[in-house]
């Protein structure tokens, strides 16, 4: 018959696993190239709207989380500059510019439903460029109606894989909802932003092409994005573990 020590230790382990499984995660991946030829295209200035997604799961064959976005053309107009999603070719969300020397900025966000994340929650993305250009990649979050944007996380105008916890990043006030221009500009630094009720997470990609080629576009691509919360051990889990340790000590 199983003794009390083993039962208590097993119970503690089960509680720990159960708590860990409650982590909140938003994952987007287009690297398999799966799905249909989906394009949700924004070609004019558009402020970020946290009430209305620009594409929803199930729209025209799109398979993924509801996605919110906006676009700023920095004062010029060009129909070939756009924000779009095309998961059929593994590029994912793309901010595109076809004019040398002109900057475009796109914001792409995902709802988390309001979660207590903590500074150890992680953001991970893969970004790539189709042609050489100037490129800045930022994370953003929304907490209790307040938006924050990180300093650029890439270097040398290059793409790559960017893994950070919320506490690792330097944050600034941000206002992408009041106007399209607000998408492109950070406000004052924020020393200690609140992560207790995060409703949106995502990225901001800004840049312009430096190589003139009529046959190609300057595409800033987001094929992968992940936001994951590492849960703190619950009080029940800690109590169960303590009970297990206490029983072990008494039996020695």
JOHUJO-V363064 format. One record per residue. N is the residue number from 1. OMEGA is omega in degrees with one decimal (NA if undefined). Layout:
BEGIN
n->[N;N]
omega->[OMEGA;OMEGA]
END
This chain:
BEGIN
n->[1;2;3;4;5;6;7;8;9;10;11;12;13;14;15;16;17;18;19;20;21;22;23;24;25;26;27;28;29;30;31;32;33;34;35;36;37;38;39;40;41;42;43;44;45;46;47;48;49;50;51;52;53;54;55;56;57;58;59;60;61;62;63;64;65;66;67;68;69;70;71;72;73;74;75;76;77;78;79;80;81;82;83;84;85;86;87;88;89;90;91;92;93;94;95;96;97;98;99;100;101;102;103;104;105;106;107;108;109;110;111;112;113;114;115;116;117;118;119;120;121;122;123;124;125;126;127;128;129;130;131;132;133;134;135;136;137;138;139;140;141;142;143;144;145;146;147;148;149;150;151;152;153;154;155;156;157;158;159;160;161;162;163;164;165;166;167;168;169;170;171;172;173;174;175;176;177;178;179;180;181;182;183;184;185;186;187;188;189;190;191;192;193;194;195;196;197;198;199;200;201;202;203;204;205;206;207;208;209;210;211;212;213;214;215;216;217;218;219;220;221;222;223;224;225;226;227;228;229;230;231;232;233;234;235;236;237;238;239;240;241;242;243;244;245;246;247;248;249;250;251;252]
omega->[-177.9;-177.7;-175.4;179.8;-178.4;179.9;-178.2;-179.9;177.3;178.8;178.7;179.6;179.9;178.7;179.9;179.3;180.0;179.6;-179.8;-177.8;-178.4;178.2;179.5;-175.5;169.6;-177.9;174.8;178.5;176.9;-170.9;178.0;-177.0;-178.2;177.4;-177.7;179.8;-175.2;174.6;169.8;-166.1;171.3;-176.9;179.4;178.7;-179.3;177.4;175.0;-179.3;-177.2;179.5;-174.3;177.3;175.5;171.0;-177.2;175.9;-179.1;178.7;173.9;178.2;179.4;177.9;-177.6;-179.4;173.2;-172.7;-177.6;-175.9;177.7;-170.7;175.6;-175.8;175.9;170.4;177.0;-177.3;175.6;-174.1;179.6;175.2;-169.5;165.9;-178.1;170.3;177.4;-173.1;-178.7;-175.5;174.5;177.2;-179.6;178.4;-175.0;169.0;-170.0;174.4;-179.6;-176.0;179.9;175.1;178.7;-176.7;169.5;179.1;177.1;176.4;-177.9;-174.4;-178.7;-179.1;174.1;177.2;-178.9;-176.6;174.1;-169.4;-174.5;-174.9;-178.5;175.5;-172.5;172.5;-179.8;-179.0;168.5;179.0;-179.9;178.3;178.8;178.9;-179.7;177.8;174.0;-169.4;174.0;-177.0;-177.6;165.9;171.2;174.1;171.2;-179.8;179.7;178.0;178.7;179.4;175.8;177.1;-179.9;164.9;178.5;-177.3;177.7;178.3;176.8;177.4;-176.1;172.1;179.3;175.7;-172.3;-177.9;-179.5;163.8;179.0;-179.7;179.5;-167.7;172.0;-172.1;178.5;173.3;-172.5;-177.7;-177.5;-174.9;-174.9;178.5;177.2;-179.9;179.6;178.1;-168.3;-170.9;177.0;176.7;-177.6;176.5;177.5;-173.0;-173.2;-179.0;-179.7;178.0;-170.9;-178.3;-176.1;-179.1;-179.9;171.9;177.9;-175.6;172.2;179.2;-176.8;177.9;174.4;-177.3;179.0;-179.8;-178.5;177.7;-177.4;-175.3;-177.7;177.8;170.8;-176.0;172.3;-166.4;176.8;179.5;-178.7;176.0;177.0;173.0;-175.6;177.9;174.6;-173.9;172.0;176.4;179.9;179.5;178.1;179.2;179.9;178.9;179.6;178.2;179.2;178.3;179.4;179.5;-180.0;179.0;-179.8;-178.6;-177.5;-176.6;-179.4;NA]
END
